[in-house]
Amino acid sequence: ESHTLRSITAVEPVKVAFPDGKERKFLLTRGGMTRLKSLLGVASDRDLVQLPAEKVMEPLLVEAQIGDRDLTLENVGDQLPMDVQWTERVVLAIMGVSMPDPIPTLAASETPQNQ
């Protein structure tokens, strides 16, 4: 009996448009998940996904960014709106939960510094 290797499609990164006009890409790797759990003090993937999105958001964005990697724990908060639903959608999308709708683009007027 022969075994045929089925083709495996690469995981597509999550694209998020930020108020500064940049579209950034995010993909959480196994190594990133391990570092994130350590940083947030949780033991399992299940514990991590049960944390509130607002607690996970900033370290997740820093850890999962690909490309320029210009977000840091010190500056990422300045790029995020106060919208809890937006935060939850981005966290869920990056953590690998499929979302039926694309991540919304934020208008500059929604950023914390403009409120």
RAKAGI-V263542 format. One record per pair of residues at least 12 apart in sequence whose C-alpha atoms are under 10 Angstrom apart, sorted by the first residue. I is the first residue (numbers start at 1). J is the second residue. If there is no record, write none. Layout:
I	J
I	J
This chain:
11	27
11	96
12	25
12	26
12	27
13	25
13	26
13	27
13	28
13	64
13	65
13	66
13	93
13	94
13	96
14	26
14	27
14	28
14	64
14	65
14	66
14	90
14	93
14	94
14	95
14	96
14	102
14	103
15	27
15	65
15	90
15	93
15	94
15	102
15	103
16	90
16	93
16	94
16	102
16	103
16	104
16	105
16	106
17	103
17	104
17	105
17	106
17	107
18	79
18	80
18	81
18	104
18	105
18	106
18	107
18	108
18	111
19	78
19	79
19	80
19	81
19	105
19	106
19	107
19	108
19	109
19	110
19	111
20	78
20	79
20	106
20	107
20	108
20	111
21	105
21	106
21	107
21	108
23	105
24	61
24	65
24	66
24	67
24	68
24	69
24	70
24	71
25	61
25	64
25	65
25	66
25	67
25	68
25	69
25	94
26	60
26	61
26	62
26	63
26	64
26	65
26	66
26	67
26	69
26	90
26	93
26	94
26	95
27	60
27	61
27	63
27	64
27	65
27	66
27	93
27	94
27	95
27	96
28	60
28	61
28	63
28	64
28	65
28	66
28	94
28	95
28	96
29	63
29	64
29	95
31	63
31	64
32	60
32	62
32	63
32	64
32	65
33	45
33	48
33	60
33	63
33	64
33	95
35	59
35	60
35	63
36	48
36	56
36	59
36	60
36	62
36	63
36	64
37	49
37	56
37	59
37	60
39	56
39	59
40	55
40	56
40	59
40	60
45	95
48	95
49	91
49	92
49	95
52	87
52	88
52	91
53	84
53	85
53	86
53	87
53	88
53	89
53	90
53	91
53	92
54	82
54	83
54	84
54	85
54	87
54	88
54	91
56	87
56	88
56	91
57	76
57	77
57	80
57	87
57	88
57	90
57	91
57	92
57	94
58	71
58	72
58	73
58	74
58	75
58	76
58	77
58	79
58	80
58	87
58	91
59	71
59	72
59	73
59	76
59	77
60	73
60	90
60	91
60	94
60	95
61	73
61	76
61	77
61	90
61	91
61	94
62	74
62	75
62	76
64	94
64	95
65	94
77	111
77	112
78	111
78	112
78	113
79	106
79	108
79	110
79	111
79	112
79	113
80	106
80	110
80	111
80	112
80	113
81	106
81	107
81	108
81	109
81	110
81	111
81	112
81	113
81	114
81	115
82	110
82	111
82	112
82	115
83	110
83	111
83	112
86	103
86	104
86	105
86	106
87	103
89	101
89	102
89	103
89	104
90	102
90	103
90	104
